[in-house]
């Protein structure tokens, strides 16, 4: 188990960061008593962003053994483009729902 954590422990950093972030937001709003519909909708939209960013992070962690450097550049472009498209769709949904 320790060998696994030493080798792949960095993979746990982003989920722990996002859990601390969401916990701090929920705690702060819980102390002030502001669990409005807008707050919960904001948490849902942030959840979409968090899931997208984690997917991109883990995709970058994949090791691809290819001798052609152009392949890696194309993958990087597609990942960034896909992420931007998802964020734009999230923005449109936010604007559409008010």
C-alpha positions, -999 to +999 in steps of 0.1 A: +000+000+000+028+024+009+045+017-024+013+026-043+010+058-023+046+067-030+043+061-067+008+074-073+002+097-043+001+128-065-031+116-080-049+123-047-039+159-045-066+175-068-096+156-054-084+165-018-080+201-028-115+203-044-131+185-014-114+210+010-127+239-012-162+226-013-162+218+024-150+254+032-177+269+010-204+247+025-192+254+060-190+292+055-225+293+040-238+270+067-225+293+094-241+323+078-273+303+070-273+311+033-284+280+015-304+297-012-313+282-045-287+304-062-260+290-039-270+254-046-271+261-084-236+277-081-223+246-064-238+224-092-221+245-119-188+244-099-192+206-097-193+205-135-161+225-137-144+204-110-153+172-128-140+186-161-107+198-145-102+164-128-108+146-161-082+168-178-057+164-150-060+126-151-058+125-189-026+145-187-012+119-162-016+091-188+017+082-202+017+077-240+047+061-255+049+076-290+080+086-309+062+114-327+060+147-308+033+160-330+009+134-316+013+148-281+008+184-293-025+173-310-037+156-278-029+187-258-048+209-282-078+186-282-079+184-244-077+222-240-103+227-267-127+201-252-123+218-218-130+252-231-161+239-250-174+223-218-168+255-198-186+275-225-216+252-225-217+255-187-217+293-191-245+291-216-265+269-192-259+294-164-270+323-185-301+304-198-313+294-163-307+329-150 
